[in-house]
Amino acid sequence: MATPASTLRLAAFPLRPTCFARTSRQLQYAAANRWMIGRPPSGHCGRKPGSKGQQIRSAATSSTTAVDGNSTPSPKSTIVHTDHPLQSYKPPDTGILSILPRSWVPYAELMRLDKPAGTYYLFLPCVFSTLLAAPLATPVAPISSVAGTAGLFAVGAFIMRGAGCTVNDLWDRNLDPHVTRTRLRPIARGAVSVKQAVPFLGGQLLAGLTLLLQLPWECFFYATPSLLFVATYPLAKRVTNYPQFVLGLTFSWGAIMGFPALGIDLLSNTPAMVSAACLYGSCVAWTMVYDMIYAYQDIRDDVKAGIKSIALAQEHNAKVFLTSVSALQVGLLAGAGAAIGAGPVFYAGVCGGAAGTLGYMIKTVNLQSVEDCWRWFRKGAWFTGGAISLGLGAEYMVQYLHWYEDSEKISESKGH
């Protein structure tokens, strides 16, 4: 039997005596309507968010009280966001979540069905590797094989990104309530219990395995190690200032998978192995860039909650760091092309497109605006990822149609 939402909240968030009667009634209502009601903000006591009393209490406690209850001073971020208001949970009345049965909504929120940007970021490295590997197949992989493989990866990215979100929220169930942006997530607000989330995760992983088995059997062995990173990334936020690097190791795994999916054995093909390694490293760097921008949304709350972040570690030279990592990304992309003898279309489209879009994003993004950070996080998937995909697609088509060979023959004939 699922643990009542009221019990979960009482265990995780001790109530103030002066607020008990009122909050108790709210929790009783939540137990019957757990998909609707979110936990009131800490210290709310029935007042409207942002009321004078709440502001005074927040000012008195936010800089000294950590998640574990210790009264040791916490470092303060110098970033001041002005567009991140507190809000109470409201059932969705627009978008895809609004048409789902009410009992399904918390689970759809748990897998971020209404926020597909993460799925795009997981899918795009799969596209990169598929397009990069296609010309290496013997003969060159036909368009139908490339499209079919990419389609399977798209479904797999959707499933496994949802599974990753479930794992993340299980790990962070005691941290999310202390971060403004995440405090209304289903587990954090008590709409989904741990006992409910675990079997849901099992179903997601089973669906992912079923899909994986539709690919060549070698893909199973290449994919299995990624589960270690999926399971441990949330822990990285507690032990390192660079959890985005660990996230990159997880989200970039698709940069390897396109090769075995098209029948290319990396262990016996050195150029393909080097190219895949460079592409993987490039995607890790890309993840650090876009997730650092994403992390700036929570920089103040992360300080109070004790969550480690690259945004905090590099707060005072953020754009220099972003530029350096982006340069590494472009350099590794060039290495991936050089390893397999890519032509000029690759360097102009892939490397040039990545450099241009990354440079524009870093110059334009306002890291002090939550809204702008979120906008560029969403844009980056198709802004930079789209440019790289188009460049790789163009290189694949040039090789598929043998245009490089034809141009060499023309050059040779002119020489004679």
C-alpha positions in Angstrom: 0.0 0.0 0.0 1.3 3.4 -0.9 2.4 5.6 2.0 -0.1 8.4 2.5 1.1 11.8 1.3 0.4 13.3 4.7 2.8 10.9 6.4 5.5 11.6 3.9 5.2 15.3 4.4 5.1 15.1 8.2 8.2 12.9 8.2 10.1 15.1 5.8 9.0 18.5 6.9 8.4 18.9 10.7 5.5 21.3 11.3 5.7 24.4 13.4 3.3 24.1 16.4 1.6 27.4 15.6 0.8 26.2 12.1 -0.2 22.6 13.0 -4.0 22.9 12.9 -4.1 24.7 9.6 -1.5 22.6 7.9 -3.0 19.4 9.1 -6.2 20.2 7.3 -4.3 20.9 4.2 -2.4 17.6 4.4 -5.7 15.6 5.0 -7.0 17.2 1.8 -3.8 16.3 0.0 -4.1 12.6 1.0 -7.4 12.5 -0.9 -6.2 14.6 -3.8 -2.5 14.0 -3.9 -2.2 14.9 -7.6 -3.5 18.4 -6.9 -2.0 19.6 -3.7 1.7 20.7 -3.2 3.4 21.2 0.1 3.2 24.8 1.2 6.5 26.6 1.3 8.5 26.2 4.5 7.3 28.8 7.0 4.2 29.6 5.0 1.7 29.3 7.9 -1.1 30.3 5.6 0.4 33.6 4.5 0.7 34.5 0.9 4.1 33.7 -0.7 6.2 36.8 -0.5 4.4 38.3 2.5 6.4 40.4 4.9 6.4 37.8 7.7 7.7 35.1 5.3 10.3 37.4 3.9 11.6 38.2 7.4 11.8 34.6 8.4 13.5 33.7 5.1 16.1 36.4 5.5 16.8 35.3 9.0 17.3 31.6 8.1 18.2 31.2 4.5 21.9 32.0 4.9 22.5 29.9 8.0 20.3 26.8 7.8 21.5 24.0 5.6 19.5 21.0 4.5 20.9 18.8 7.3 19.8 21.3 9.9 23.2 22.5 10.9 23.6 26.1 11.8 26.9 26.7 10.0 27.2 29.7 7.7 26.8 28.9 4.0 28.6 30.7 1.1 26.5 33.2 -0.6 26.2 33.6 -4.4 26.6 37.0 -5.8 24.0 36.2 -8.5 20.7 38.0 -7.9 17.7 36.7 -9.8 14.6 38.8 -10.0 12.3 36.7 -12.1 12.0 33.5 -10.0 8.8 33.8 -7.9 7.6 31.3 -5.5 4.5 29.4 -6.7 2.1 26.8 -5.4 1.2 23.7 -7.4 -1.6 24.0 -9.8 -3.0 21.1 -11.9 -2.0 21.6 -15.5 -4.7 23.1 -17.6 -2.8 23.5 -20.9 -0.4 21.3 -22.9 -0.2 17.5 -23.1 -0.5 17.0 -19.3 -4.0 18.6 -19.3 -5.5 15.9 -21.5 -4.1 13.0 -19.5 -6.2 11.2 -16.8 -5.6 12.9 -13.5 -4.0 9.8 -11.9 -1.4 9.8 -14.7 -0.3 13.4 -14.3 2.2 12.9 -11.5 4.0 10.1 -13.4 4.0 12.1 -16.6 5.6 15.0 -14.6 8.0 12.6 -13.0 9.3 11.6 -16.5 9.2 15.3 -17.6 6.7 14.5 -20.4 6.0 18.2 -20.7 9.6 19.3 -20.8 11.2 17.5 -23.8 14.5 19.4 -24.0 16.3 16.7 -22.0 15.1 14.1 -24.4 16.5 16.1 -27.3 19.9 16.4 -25.6 20.0 12.6 -25.0 18.9 11.9 -28.6 21.3 14.2 -30.5 24.6 12.4 -29.6 22.9 9.3 -31.0 22.2 11.2 -34.2 25.7 12.5 -34.4 27.3 9.0 -34.1 24.8 7.4 -36.5 25.6 10.0 -39.2 29.3 9.9 -38.5 29.4 6.1 -38.7 27.2 5.7 -41.8 30.0 6.4 -44.3 32.3 3.9 -42.6 29.9 1.0 -43.2 30.7 -1.3 -46.1 28.9 -0.4 -48.3 28.0 3.1 -47.1 24.8 2.7 -45.0 21.7 3.5 -47.0 19.4 6.4 -46.0 16.7 3.9 -44.9 19.1 2.3 -42.4 20.3 5.6 -41.0 16.7 6.8 -40.6 15.5 3.6 -39.0 18.4 3.5 -36.5 17.8 7.2 -35.6 14.1 6.4 -35.1 14.9 3.6 -32.6 17.3 6.0 -30.8 14.6 8.6 -30.6 12.2 6.3 -28.8 15.1 5.0 -26.6 16.1 8.6 -25.7 12.5 9.3 -24.6 12.3 6.2 -22.4 15.7 6.5 -20.8 15.5 10.2 -20.2 12.3 9.6 -18.3 14.0 6.8 -16.3 16.9 9.1 -15.6 14.5 11.8 -14.2 12.9 9.2 -12.0 16.3 8.1 -10.6 17.3 11.7 -10.1 14.1 12.6 -8.2 14.4 9.5 -6.0 17.9 10.5 -5.1 16.9 14.2 -4.6 13.7 13.7 -2.7 15.1 15.4 0.4 16.8 18.2 -1.5 14.2 19.1 -4.1 11.8 20.6 -1.5 14.4 23.2 -0.6 14.9 24.5 -4.2 12.3 26.8 -5.6 12.2 25.4 -9.1 12.1 21.7 -8.0 10.0 21.8 -4.8 6.8 21.0 -6.7 8.1 17.9 -8.4 5.9 14.8 -7.8 8.0 13.0 -5.2 9.0 16.3 -3.5 5.4 17.4 -3.0 4.2 13.9 -2.1 2.1 13.2 -5.1 4.2 10.0 -5.9 5.7 8.0 -3.0 9.0 6.1 -3.1 7.1 2.8 -3.1 5.2 4.0 -6.2 8.2 5.5 -8.0 10.5 2.4 -7.8 8.2 0.0 -9.7 7.5 2.8 -12.2 11.3 3.1 -12.7 11.4 -0.7 -13.2 8.8 -0.4 -16.0 10.8 2.3 -17.7 14.0 0.3 -17.6 12.2 -2.8 -18.9 10.8 -0.7 -21.8 14.3 0.6 -22.5 15.7 -3.0 -22.5 13.0 -4.2 -24.9 13.9 -1.4 -27.3 17.7 -2.0 -27.0 17.1 -5.6 -28.1 15.8 -4.4 -31.4 19.3 -3.2 -32.3 22.3 -5.5 -33.1 23.2 -7.6 -30.1 26.6 -5.8 -29.8 24.7 -2.7 -28.8 23.6 -4.4 -25.5 27.3 -4.7 -24.4 28.1 -1.1 -25.4 25.0 0.3 -23.7 25.2 -1.5 -20.4 28.0 0.5 -18.7 26.0 3.7 -19.2 23.6 2.5 -16.4 26.3 3.1 -13.9 26.4 6.8 -14.8 22.6 7.0 -14.9 22.4 5.7 -11.3 25.2 7.7 -9.8 24.9 11.2 -11.4 22.6 12.5 -8.7 25.2 11.5 -6.1 27.8 13.6 -7.9 25.9 16.8 -6.9 26.8 15.9 -3.3 30.5 15.2 -3.7 31.9 17.3 -6.5 31.7 20.8 -7.8 31.6 19.5 -11.3 28.5 17.2 -11.5 27.9 18.4 -15.0 31.0 16.4 -16.1 29.4 13.2 -14.7 26.1 14.2 -16.4 28.1 14.5 -19.7 29.4 11.0 -19.3 25.8 9.9 -19.0 24.1 12.0 -21.7 26.8 11.6 -24.2 26.8 7.8 -24.4 24.8 7.9 -27.6 27.9 9.3 -29.3 29.3 5.7 -29.1 26.1 3.8 -29.9 25.7 4.7 -33.6 28.8 2.8 -34.6 27.7 -0.7 -33.3 24.1 0.0 -34.4 25.3 0.2 -38.0 27.5 -2.9 -37.7 30.9 -1.2 -37.1 33.0 -3.0 -34.5 34.9 -0.3 -32.6 37.4 -2.7 -31.1 38.7 -3.9 -34.5 38.4 -0.5 -36.3 41.0 1.9 -34.9 39.9 5.0 -37.0 36.3 4.4 -35.9 37.4 4.0 -32.3 39.3 7.2 -32.3 36.5 9.1 -34.0 33.9 7.8 -31.5 36.1 8.7 -28.6 36.6 12.3 -29.9 32.9 12.6 -30.6 32.1 11.3 -27.1 34.5 13.8 -25.5 33.0 16.6 -27.6 29.5 15.7 -26.4 30.7 15.6 -22.8 32.0 19.1 -23.2 28.8 20.3 -24.8 26.8 18.9 -21.8 29.0 20.9 -19.4 28.2 24.0 -21.4 24.4 23.7 -21.6 24.0 22.3 -18.2 26.1 25.0 -16.6 23.7 27.5 -18.1 20.8 25.4 -16.8 22.3 25.3 -13.3 22.3 29.1 -13.1 18.5 28.9 -12.6 19.1 27.4 -9.1 22.3 29.0 -8.0 20.9 30.7 -4.9 18.9 27.7 -3.8 21.8 25.4 -4.4 23.9 27.4 -2.0 21.3 27.1 0.8 20.6 23.4 0.0 24.3 22.4 -0.1 24.1 21.2 -3.7 27.3 21.4 -5.6 27.4 22.9 -9.1 29.8 24.0 -11.8 27.8 27.3 -11.8 28.9 27.9 -8.3 32.5 26.8 -8.8 33.0 29.0 -11.8 30.6 31.8 -10.9 33.1 34.6 -11.2 34.5 33.7 -14.6 31.6 31.8 -16.0 31.8 33.0 -19.6 35.5 32.5 -19.8 35.0 28.9 -18.6 32.1 28.4 -21.1 34.2 29.7 -23.9 37.1 27.4 -23.0 34.9 24.3 -22.8 33.2 25.2 -26.1 36.6 25.5 -27.8 37.4 22.0 -26.5 34.2 20.8 -27.9 34.9 22.1 -31.4 38.5 20.8 -31.3 37.3 17.3 -30.4 34.7 17.5 -33.2 37.5 18.3 -35.6 39.5 15.3 -34.2 36.5 13.0 -34.8 36.4 14.1 -38.5 40.2 13.8 -39.0 40.3 10.3 -37.6 38.0 9.0 -40.4 39.3 11.3 -43.2 36.2 13.6 -43.4 36.1 16.1 -46.1 35.7 19.9 -46.2 31.9 19.8 -45.8 32.4 18.2 -42.4 34.7 21.0 -41.1 32.7 23.8 -42.5 29.3 22.4 -41.4 30.1 20.6 -38.2 33.0 22.6 -36.7 32.0 25.9 -38.2 28.3 25.5 -37.2 29.2 24.5 -33.6 31.7 27.3 -33.2 29.3 29.9 -34.5 26.2 28.9 -32.5 28.1 28.3 -29.3 29.9 31.7 -29.5 26.6 33.5 -30.1 24.9 31.7 -27.2 27.7 32.4 -24.7 27.8 36.1 -25.8 24.1 36.6 -25.6 22.9 34.6 -22.6 22.2 36.6 -19.4 23.2 34.3 -16.6 21.6 36.5 -14.0 18.1 35.8 -15.5 16.4 32.5 -14.8 14.1 33.1 -17.8 17.0 33.7 -20.1 19.0 30.7 -18.8 16.0 28.4 -19.4 15.4 29.9 -22.9 18.9 29.3 -24.0 18.9 25.8 -22.5 15.9 24.9 -24.6 17.3 26.7 -27.7 20.7 25.1 -27.4 19.5 21.6 -28.3 18.4 22.6 -31.8 20.6 25.7 -32.2 24.0 23.9 -31.7 22.8 20.4 -31.9 20.9 21.2 -35.1 23.9 22.8 -36.7 26.1 19.8 -35.9 23.4 17.4 -37.3 23.1 19.3 -40.5 26.8 19.3 -41.0 27.1 15.6 -40.4 24.1 14.9 -42.6 25.7 16.9 -45.4 29.0 15.1 -45.1 27.1 11.7 -45.1 25.2 12.7 -48.3 28.3 13.8 -50.0 30.0 10.5 -49.3 26.8 8.5 -50.0 26.6 10.1 -53.5 30.4 9.7 -54.0 30.8 13.4 -54.7 34.3 13.5 -53.2 35.4 10.6 -55.5 33.9 12.3 -58.5 35.7 15.6 -57.7 39.0 13.7 -57.3 38.5 12.0 -60.7 37.8 15.4 -62.3 40.9 16.9 -60.7 43.0 13.9 -61.9 41.6 14.2 -65.5 42.4 17.9 -65.5 45.9 17.2 -64.3 46.5 14.9 -67.3 
